[in-house]
């Protein structure tokens, strides 16, 4: 009779151990699922800005619409002609109102655009254009307030050399 009681207690102990192990696995699953859901919600804003930066930089490396646009005929901003940087278009772009350029990009995001070669900013009519003024052709983003910031670098031909077009977009 004593043997029967011991067996009953052993069965209960195995059940409690199984329950605890199962409960721990369940909690780990809940924690991992909640972290995955939380992280995917956070990355949506960054992904939106990243895609916008790709689209804007691609538009800038196009010829624009019409191909020989002026500020009066502009439909889409493009800074190249025959896959080479066109200084006339760059000058027209730099002389536009900043808010108007955001309208033509179809974006409410702030940006900074400049061209560089060997990490030196080129002064093509001016050092760059955007929300931030480039003092002495130096980029200083330390005072910038943003939730998400994306930097896109594309290569373009300027004066028969390859230079980098650098575009920052932020929200």
BADRENKE-678404 format. One record per residue: residue number from 1; x, y, z of N, C-alpha, C, O in turn. Coordinates in pm, whole numbers, plus 50000, padded with zeros to 5 digits. Atoms other than C-alpha are relative to their C-alpha. Layout:
N
[NUM, [X, Y, Z], [X, Y, Z], [X, Y, Z], [X, Y, Z]];
...
//
This chain:
171
[1, [50081, 49881, 50000], [50000, 50000, 50000], [50086, 50127, 50000], [50053, 50226, 49935]];
[2, [49906, 49887, 49998], [50284, 50235, 50072], [50061, 50020, 49861], [50088, 50132, 49820]];
[3, [49944, 49992, 50134], [50424, 50150, 49728], [49906, 50074, 49904], [49955, 50150, 49820]];
[4, [50097, 49934, 50086], [50106, 50272, 49553], [50001, 50151, 50019], [49986, 50226, 49923]];
[5, [49995, 49856, 49974], [50129, 50612, 49723], [50126, 50063, 49943], [50124, 50177, 49895]];
[6, [49876, 49945, 50056], [50490, 50656, 49617], [49991, 50016, 49848], [50038, 50115, 49793]];
[7, [50015, 49990, 50144], [50404, 50585, 49255], [49911, 50118, 49961], [49938, 50186, 49862]];
[8, [50090, 49889, 50028], [50119, 50838, 49267], [50074, 50133, 50010], [50052, 50222, 49929]];
[9, [49922, 49876, 49984], [50358, 51109, 49392], [50100, 50018, 49886], [50121, 50131, 49842]];
[10, [49906, 49990, 50111], [50614, 51031, 49119], [49930, 50048, 49874], [49985, 50131, 49800]];
[11, [50074, 49957, 50117], [50351, 51073, 48849], [49967, 50149, 50008], [49977, 50220, 49908]];
[12, [50032, 49859, 49984], [50249, 51408, 48990], [50124, 50087, 49979], [50114, 50196, 49922]];
[13, [49877, 49923, 50017], [50611, 51526, 48997], [50039, 50010, 49852], [50084, 50115, 49808]];
[14, [49970, 49997, 50142], [50662, 51432, 48632], [49905, 50098, 49930], [49949, 50173, 49843]];
[15, [50097, 49911, 50060], [50343, 51620, 48538], [50035, 50145, 50029], [50025, 50230, 49940]];
[16, [49961, 49863, 49963], [50458, 51933, 48726], [50124, 50042, 49922], [50132, 50156, 49877]];
[17, [49879, 49969, 50077], [50799, 51918, 48554], [49964, 50027, 49855], [50012, 50124, 49795]];
[18, [50045, 49978, 50138], [50635, 51882, 48213], [49928, 50133, 49987], [49948, 50206, 49890]];
[19, [50075, 49874, 50002], [50404, 52172, 48293], [50095, 50118, 50005], [50078, 50214, 49929]];
[20, [49906, 49888, 49986], [50691, 52399, 48400], [50082, 50018, 49872], [50099, 50130, 49825]];
[21, [49922, 49991, 50124], [50901, 52316, 48091], [49912, 50055, 49887], [49955, 50142, 49812]];
[22, [50093, 49952, 50103], [50599, 52368, 47864], [49966, 50147, 50019], [49958, 50222, 49922]];
[23, [50033, 49860, 49971], [50513, 52697, 48036], [50118, 50092, 49965], [50098, 50202, 49913]];
[24, [49881, 49920, 50033], [50871, 52824, 47997], [50013, 50014, 49848], [50042, 50123, 49798]];
[25, [49994, 49993, 50146], [50868, 52736, 47624], [49891, 50093, 49947], [49916, 50170, 49854]];
[26, [50110, 49912, 50039], [50530, 52912, 47591], [50037, 50147, 50024], [50012, 50231, 49938]];
[27, [49959, 49862, 49970], [50667, 53228, 47761], [50107, 50049, 49903], [50104, 50164, 49859]];
[28, [49896, 49961, 50095], [50973, 53229, 47537], [49937, 50031, 49865], [49975, 50128, 49799]];
[29, [50070, 49976, 50125], [50743, 53203, 47234], [49926, 50132, 50001], [49930, 50206, 49903]];
[30, [50073, 49873, 49987], [50527, 53494, 47357], [50098, 50117, 49995], [50072, 50217, 49927]];
[31, [49901, 49892, 49997], [50835, 53709, 47426], [50059, 50023, 49860], [50069, 50137, 49815]];
[32, [49944, 49986, 50135], [50988, 53637, 47082], [49898, 50057, 49902], [49933, 50141, 49819]];
[33, [50103, 49949, 50089], [50659, 53701, 46903], [49974, 50148, 50024], [49958, 50224, 49928]];
[34, [50026, 49859, 49971], [50603, 54032, 47082], [50118, 50087, 49955], [50097, 50198, 49906]];
[35, [49884, 49923, 50047], [50959, 54147, 47006], [49999, 50012, 49848], [50031, 50119, 49795]];
[36, [50007, 49998, 50146], [50914, 54054, 46638], [49895, 50101, 49954], [49921, 50180, 49862]];
[37, [50107, 49907, 50038], [50586, 54246, 46615], [50042, 50144, 50030], [50021, 50232, 49948]];
[38, [49957, 49865, 49963], [50730, 54548, 46800], [50107, 50051, 49906], [50100, 50167, 49862]];
[39, [49892, 49958, 50091], [51044, 54558, 46582], [49949, 50025, 49859], [49998, 50116, 49793]];
[40, [50050, 49978, 50135], [50848, 54527, 46259], [49921, 50130, 49991], [49920, 50194, 49886]];
[41, [50072, 49873, 50001], [50632, 54826, 46356], [50097, 50116, 49999], [50070, 50216, 49932]];
[42, [49901, 49892, 49994], [50937, 55041, 46430], [50069, 50017, 49865], [50091, 50130, 49821]];
[43, [49924, 49994, 50124], [51117, 54956, 46103], [49917, 50051, 49882], [49974, 50087, 49779]];
[44, [50082, 49953, 50111], [50821, 55059, 45886], [50032, 50144, 49963], [50039, 50176, 49844]];
[45, [49967, 49860, 50029], [50905, 55431, 45917], [50136, 50010, 49931], [50151, 50084, 49833]];
[46, [49866, 49996, 50060], [51272, 55372, 45840], [49995, 49946, 49857], [50056, 50004, 49767]];
[47, [50010, 50060, 50134], [51185, 55149, 45543], [49935, 50097, 49903], [49975, 50106, 49787]];
[48, [50067, 49901, 50085], [50952, 55419, 45407], [50099, 50108, 49956], [50101, 50147, 49839]];
[49, [49902, 49896, 50032], [51230, 55680, 45424], [50109, 49945, 49909], [50154, 50015, 49818]];
[50, [49898, 50061, 50084], [51483, 55439, 45271], [49951, 49989, 49856], [50024, 50021, 49762]];
[51, [50056, 50010, 50135], [51255, 55374, 44974], [49984, 50137, 49936], [50006, 50153, 49816]];
[52, [50013, 49862, 50051], [51188, 55747, 44938], [50136, 50053, 49956], [50146, 50123, 49855]];
[53, [49865, 49956, 50035], [51564, 55813, 44935], [50046, 49936, 49869], [50107, 50002, 49786]];
[54, [49964, 50066, 50125], [51617, 55555, 44661], [49927, 50062, 49883], [49987, 50087, 49778]];
[55, [50080, 49943, 50107], [51335, 55699, 44453], [50046, 50142, 49966], [50060, 50176, 49848]];
[56, [49956, 49862, 50022], [51449, 56061, 44498], [50137, 50004, 49933], [50158, 50082, 49840]];
[57, [49867, 49999, 50062], [51812, 55982, 44414], [49993, 49950, 49856], [50067, 49999, 49771]];
[58, [50017, 50046, 50138], [51701, 55790, 44105], [49944, 50110, 49912], [49987, 50128, 49798]];
[59, [50056, 49887, 50076], [51491, 56088, 43995], [50106, 50106, 49973], [50113, 50160, 49862]];
[60, [49896, 49899, 50018], [51784, 56324, 44049], [50101, 49960, 49893], [50157, 50046, 49825]];
[61, [49904, 50047, 50100], [52006, 56108, 43827], [49935, 49979, 49864], [50000, 49930, 49771]];
[62, [50066, 50005, 50131], [51749, 56119, 43547], [50015, 50136, 49932], [50072, 50229, 49990]];
[63, [49996, 49872, 50072], [51716, 56394, 43286], [49889, 50094, 50045], [49894, 50214, 50018]];
[64, [50113, 49920, 49957], [51392, 56514, 43442], [49895, 50008, 49891], [49912, 49954, 49781]];
[65, [50107, 49979, 50098], [51072, 56610, 43267], [49964, 50147, 49996], [49939, 50205, 50101]];
[66, [49944, 50047, 50128], [51088, 56771, 43021], [50153, 49989, 50009], [50212, 50033, 50108]];
[67, [49855, 50025, 49994], [51447, 56678, 42935], [50081, 50128, 50019], [50180, 50129, 50092]];
[68, [49932, 49871, 49985], [51555, 57043, 42903], [49912, 50093, 50082], [49871, 50199, 50033]];
[69, [50093, 49925, 49916], [51345, 57173, 43191], [50058, 50132, 50046], [50179, 50149, 50060]];
[70, [49970, 49874, 49933], [51343, 57521, 43327], [49908, 50005, 50121], [49822, 49919, 50137]];
[71, [50085, 49990, 49882], [51184, 57635, 43650], [49854, 50023, 49963], [49765, 49993, 50043]];
[72, [50137, 49977, 50045], [50874, 57736, 43448], [49936, 49877, 49939], [49814, 49860, 49946]];
[73, [50055, 50116, 50069], [50835, 57408, 43257], [50015, 49870, 50079], [49975, 49764, 50031]];
[74, [49963, 50119, 49922], [50943, 57166, 43530], [49879, 49914, 50038], [49777, 49964, 50085]];
[75, [50097, 50100, 49954], [50740, 56849, 43591], [50069, 49907, 50100], [50013, 49876, 50205]];
[76, [49922, 50087, 49912], [51010, 56625, 43746], [50146, 50044, 49996], [50203, 50064, 49889]];
[77, [49861, 49955, 49991], [51355, 56730, 43869], [50094, 49887, 49960], [50082, 49774, 50009]];
[78, [49893, 50090, 50039], [51650, 56559, 43702], [50124, 50083, 49975], [50114, 50194, 49922]];
[79, [49878, 49919, 50005], [52012, 56673, 43709], [50101, 49953, 49896], [50213, 50005, 49891]];
[80, [49904, 50051, 50098], [52172, 56478, 43424], [49952, 50021, 49857], [49834, 50042, 49832]];
[81, [50026, 50004, 50144], [52194, 56490, 43046], [50098, 49899, 49943], [50219, 49911, 49965]];
[82, [49916, 50107, 50054], [52326, 56184, 42862], [50082, 49932, 50109], [50201, 49904, 50091]];
[83, [49938, 50068, 49886], [52407, 56022, 43199], [50120, 50074, 50059], [50206, 50013, 50122]];
[84, [49895, 49917, 49942], [52637, 56310, 43295], [49934, 50117, 50073], [49831, 50169, 50031]];
[85, [50053, 49889, 49921], [52580, 56578, 43556], [49998, 50127, 49916], [50099, 50164, 49856]];
[86, [50018, 49878, 50078], [52445, 56892, 43390], [50003, 50118, 50097], [49912, 50134, 50179]];
[87, [49983, 49890, 49904], [52570, 57202, 43575], [49889, 50104, 49987], [49856, 50171, 50085]];
[88, [50111, 49905, 50017], [52292, 57416, 43426], [49879, 49953, 50081], [49814, 50033, 50148]];
[89, [50113, 50055, 49923], [52028, 57185, 43577], [50028, 50006, 50150], [49938, 50034, 50229]];
[90, [49964, 49992, 49858], [52216, 57172, 43906], [49981, 50143, 50050], [49927, 50165, 50158]];
[91, [50015, 49859, 49963], [52227, 57553, 43914], [49852, 50038, 50012], [49813, 50106, 50107]];
[92, [50144, 49972, 49993], [51854, 57576, 43838], [49939, 49938, 50126], [49858, 50001, 50194]];
[93, [50051, 50069, 49881], [51781, 57322, 44111], [50040, 50073, 50128], [49957, 50096, 50216]];
[94, [49952, 49930, 49880], [51997, 57502, 44368], [49933, 50136, 50018], [49922, 50185, 50130]];
[95, [50065, 49869, 49991], [51819, 57830, 44286], [49850, 49992, 50025], [49783, 50095, 50036]];
[96, [50144, 50016, 49974], [51472, 57685, 44346], [49972, 50020, 50149], [50061, 50013, 50233]];
[97, [50045, 49993, 49862], [51272, 57737, 44662], [50002, 49859, 50058], [49955, 49764, 49995]];
[98, [49986, 50132, 49936], [51343, 57450, 44904], [49866, 49927, 50011], [49859, 49808, 49979]];
[99, [50131, 50063, 49985], [50973, 57382, 44973], [49944, 49956, 49864], [49876, 49854, 49855]];
[100, [50045, 50039, 50133], [50900, 57376, 44599], [50068, 49871, 49955], [50004, 49785, 49893]];
[101, [49929, 50122, 50040], [51167, 57110, 44544], [49940, 49879, 50070], [49929, 49772, 50010]];
[102, [50063, 50112, 49929], [51004, 56892, 44811], [49868, 49962, 49932], [49832, 49844, 49925]];
[103, [50124, 50027, 50073], [50677, 56927, 44619], [50029, 49918, 49874], [49959, 49821, 49847]];
[104, [49967, 50072, 50123], [50842, 56811, 44294], [50051, 49859, 50030], [50035, 49769, 49947]];
[105, [49960, 50135, 49960], [50995, 56516, 44479], [49880, 49916, 50043], [49888, 49793, 50048]];
[106, [50119, 50072, 49951], [50646, 56428, 44603], [50020, 49949, 50141], [49968, 49844, 50177]];
[107, [49964, 50047, 49867], [50776, 56407, 44956], [49991, 50115, 50100], [50018, 50231, 50066]];
[108, [49999, 49901, 49894], [50731, 56590, 45281], [50125, 49990, 50085], [50137, 50057, 50188]];
[109, [49879, 50022, 49922], [51072, 56474, 45402], [50103, 50109, 49974], [50110, 50164, 49864]];
[110, [49890, 49905, 50015], [51362, 56709, 45462], [50119, 49929, 49937], [50132, 49807, 49947]];
[111, [49886, 50062, 50068], [51681, 56653, 45265], [50118, 50093, 49995], [50108, 50214, 50019]];
[112, [49877, 49928, 50031], [52036, 56760, 45196], [50067, 49928, 49884], [50083, 49806, 49887]];
[113, [49936, 50057, 50118], [52206, 56706, 44860], [50131, 50072, 49974], [50138, 50195, 49980]];
[114, [49872, 49941, 50043], [52569, 56760, 44763], [50077, 49897, 49920], [50041, 49779, 49918]];
[115, [49916, 50086, 50081], [52835, 56616, 44536], [50141, 50004, 50058], [50189, 50109, 50103]];
[116, [49865, 50004, 49944], [53178, 56501, 44649], [50089, 49908, 49917], [50043, 49816, 49849]];
[117, [49897, 50084, 50062], [53499, 56354, 44513], [50111, 49982, 50101], [50161, 50080, 50155]];
[118, [49897, 50032, 49901], [53751, 56181, 44738], [49969, 50064, 50135], [50058, 50119, 50200]];
[119, [50048, 49946, 49873], [53546, 56292, 45043], [50013, 50151, 50013], [50011, 50205, 50123]];
[120, [49997, 49855, 50002], [53576, 56657, 44942], [49877, 50049, 49926], [49853, 50009, 49812]];
[121, [50122, 49950, 50062], [53253, 56843, 44869], [50035, 50094, 49886], [50119, 50183, 49900]];
[122, [49976, 49917, 50118], [53246, 56997, 44523], [49911, 50122, 50003], [49794, 50114, 50043]];
[123, [50077, 49876, 50007], [53134, 57354, 44478], [49951, 50018, 49856], [50017, 50081, 49774]];
[124, [50062, 49988, 50132], [52905, 57327, 44175], [49895, 50109, 50014], [49782, 50080, 50052]];
[125, [50077, 49877, 49979], [52756, 57679, 44180], [49980, 50029, 50149], [49973, 50146, 50188]];
[126, [49999, 49990, 49854], [52729, 57619, 44556], [50033, 49861, 50052], [50034, 49764, 49976]];
[127, [49953, 50128, 49946], [52837, 57341, 44790], [49891, 49893, 50007], [49920, 49774, 49997]];
[128, [50108, 50097, 49988], [52498, 57178, 44825], [49869, 50070, 50017], [49862, 50193, 50016]];
[129, [50131, 49941, 49990], [52129, 57228, 44869], [49913, 49913, 50090], [49920, 49791, 50087]];
[130, [50093, 50072, 49915], [51868, 57136, 45125], [49965, 50079, 50123], [49983, 50201, 50128]];
[131, [50045, 49937, 49875], [51738, 57208, 45472], [50118, 50060, 50077], [50102, 50159, 50148]];
[132, [49880, 49957, 49927], [52093, 57250, 45608], [50089, 50080, 49906], [50110, 50039, 49791]];
[133, [49901, 49924, 50078], [52333, 57516, 45482], [50137, 49940, 50023], [50176, 49915, 50137]];
[134, [49864, 50053, 49987], [52679, 57381, 45411], [50097, 50116, 50014], [50122, 50189, 49918]];
[135, [49905, 49893, 49973], [52923, 57620, 45571], [50139, 49955, 49959], [50186, 49850, 50001]];
[136, [49864, 50031, 50048], [53263, 57623, 45400], [50007, 49861, 49939], [50110, 49794, 49950]];
[137, [50006, 50131, 50065], [53157, 57309, 45210], [50029, 49884, 50096], [50091, 49785, 50058]];
[138, [49987, 50106, 49902], [53155, 57102, 45529], [49861, 49959, 50049], [49775, 50044, 50071]];
[139, [50128, 50052, 49952], [52868, 56879, 45642], [50007, 49984, 50151], [50097, 49918, 50203]];
[140, [50008, 50014, 49855], [52771, 56911, 46007], [49855, 49965, 50036], [49767, 50051, 50032]];
[141, [50134, 50048, 49967], [52470, 56703, 46110], [49977, 49992, 50150], [49875, 49938, 50194]];
[142, [50009, 50016, 49855], [52531, 56731, 46484], [49879, 50071, 50061], [49824, 50022, 50160]];
[143, [50114, 49928, 49943], [52252, 56985, 46546], [49866, 49957, 49940], [49762, 50014, 49973]];
[144, [50119, 50044, 50070], [52002, 56799, 46330], [49913, 49913, 50091], [49962, 49821, 50156]];
[145, [50094, 50081, 49924], [51691, 56662, 46501], [49919, 49915, 49904], [49858, 49968, 49810]];
[146, [50071, 50090, 50091], [51538, 56356, 46337], [49961, 49872, 50074], [50022, 49836, 50175]];
[147, [50036, 50132, 49949], [51361, 56029, 46410], [50072, 49892, 49920], [50126, 49798, 49977]];
[148, [49931, 50093, 50088], [51504, 55843, 46110], [50077, 50080, 49896], [50027, 50179, 49843]];
[149, [49912, 49933, 50096], [51791, 55946, 45882], [50055, 49896, 49904], [50105, 49792, 49947]];
[150, [49949, 50092, 50101], [51890, 55778, 45555], [50100, 50076, 49913], [50073, 50188, 49869]];
[151, [49900, 49943, 50090], [52204, 55848, 45353], [50009, 49910, 49877], [50027, 49789, 49887]];
[152, [49990, 50072, 50126], [52210, 55748, 44987], [50116, 50059, 49921], [50126, 50181, 49907]];
[153, [49886, 49955, 50081], [52526, 55767, 44775], [49989, 49934, 49863], [49979, 49811, 49853]];
[154, [50006, 50048, 50138], [52512, 55734, 44396], [50118, 50058, 49923], [50168, 50165, 49957]];
[155, [49888, 49954, 50083], [52785, 55768, 44135], [49946, 50066, 49874], [49848, 50021, 49815]];
[156, [50039, 49926, 50120], [52759, 56017, 43850], [50127, 50058, 49937], [50226, 50082, 50006]];
[157, [49885, 49944, 50071], [52996, 56151, 43585], [49988, 50152, 49997], [49884, 50207, 49958]];
[158, [49995, 49854, 50001], [53097, 56516, 43622], [50139, 50040, 49950], [50240, 50000, 50009]];
[159, [49873, 49959, 50061], [53370, 56676, 43404], [50090, 49880, 49972], [50209, 49882, 50003]];
[160, [49929, 50122, 50039], [53474, 56329, 43279], [50064, 49925, 50116], [50155, 49845, 50095]];
[161, [49956, 50079, 49885], [53537, 56199, 43632], [49877, 49951, 50076], [49769, 50008, 50066]];
[162, [50110, 50055, 49921], [53324, 55990, 43861], [49997, 50069, 50135], [50099, 50074, 50206]];
[163, [50019, 49936, 49870], [53186, 56177, 44163], [49882, 49934, 50069], [49804, 49861, 50007]];
[164, [50110, 50055, 49922], [52946, 56081, 44438], [49893, 50106, 50021], [49922, 50220, 50057]];
[165, [50114, 49917, 49963], [52601, 56231, 44474], [49953, 49947, 50136], [49917, 49830, 50148]];
[166, [50038, 50040, 49865], [52517, 56224, 44845], [49867, 50066, 50033], [49852, 50188, 50022]];
[167, [50133, 49951, 49965], [52156, 56258, 44954], [49964, 49948, 50139], [49961, 49828, 50163]];
[168, [50053, 50035, 49868], [52038, 56263, 45315], [49851, 50033, 50001], [49810, 50140, 49955]];
[169, [50143, 49977, 49979], [51665, 56228, 45388], [49970, 49968, 50145], [50021, 49871, 50201]];
[170, [50037, 50026, 49861], [51514, 56252, 45733], [49858, 50047, 50029], [49798, 50126, 49957]];
[171, [50135, 49966, 49954], [51189, 56279, 45919], [50008, 50047, 50144], [49905, 50080, 50203]];
//
